[in-house]
Amino acid sequence: MKTVFITGATSGFGEACADVFGQNGYALILNGRRVDRLLSLKSRLEDDYGIRCHLLPFDVQNRRAVFTAIDTLPEEWREVDILINNAGLALGRNSFEEADIDDWETMIDTNLKGLLYVSKAVLPLMIPRNSGHIINLGSVAAKDVYDKGNVYCATKAAVETVSKAMRIELLPHRIKVTAIHPGAAETEFALVRFKGNEDAAKKTYTGLEPLTAKDVADIIFYCATLPPNVCINDLVVTCVQQADGIYFNRES
């Protein structure tokens, strides 16, 4: 059975992907910063689905930790078939002149540099086999810059551009590259963006029936299980009340 490597697996889309791939018998390499959550997830998935899980607890922002962990994977875990670059976050919702530079740097280091580090480290496990699939989590923010989104939007636009570059430059190695761009999805995303302010987080979804983490994970699974000659390159996914990164039809 194939092996899937998921970053940011301890919540949201990452955890939902672990569930859907685990339920379908895939072996899982699970990454996250919160070791307690990783251990709990591993125990649950192995009990529920009888699959194998290998944990890699590191922060994708830490270049040395990324390469050390992946370069020293045990031999039985070195055939990575699918990489899901899910680790990412938004921090703050402020005008450019009022934004916190530390927030900017954390988003750049996680959403962009972290994705680059992990991809670069995993590719030597795919290229010799002339096979693999990299799935990058973008956002509708990659397509439309919205008010007070500034650097978050910039990082997701960069993910889109990097995905295009990967797709072109990895053609000789038959490695698929898919960018998935979700719209409003009710996960921990808004709570992290508003730094634990539950009231502000809830307003993100007021009047909407947003996407769920499972909705997005099911779409990722579909993209990952198409025939070898088929690749979905770029996919924007929203709830039915959202047209893009800006326009919503919220019910009162």
Buried (B, 14 or more C-beta within 10 A) or exposed (E): EBBBBBBBBBBBBBBBBBBBBBEBEBBBBBBBBEEEBBBEBBEBBBEEBEBBBBBBBBBBBBBEBBBEBBEEBEEEBBBBBBBBBBBBBBBBBBEEEEBEEEBBBBBBBBBBBBBBBBBEBBBEBBBEEEBBBBBBBBBBBBBBBBEEBBBBBBBBBBBBBBBBEBBEEBEEBBBBBBBBBBBBBBBBBBBBBBEEEEEBBEEBBEEBEBBBBBBBBBBBBEBBEEEEEEBBEBBBBBBEBBEBBEEBEEEE
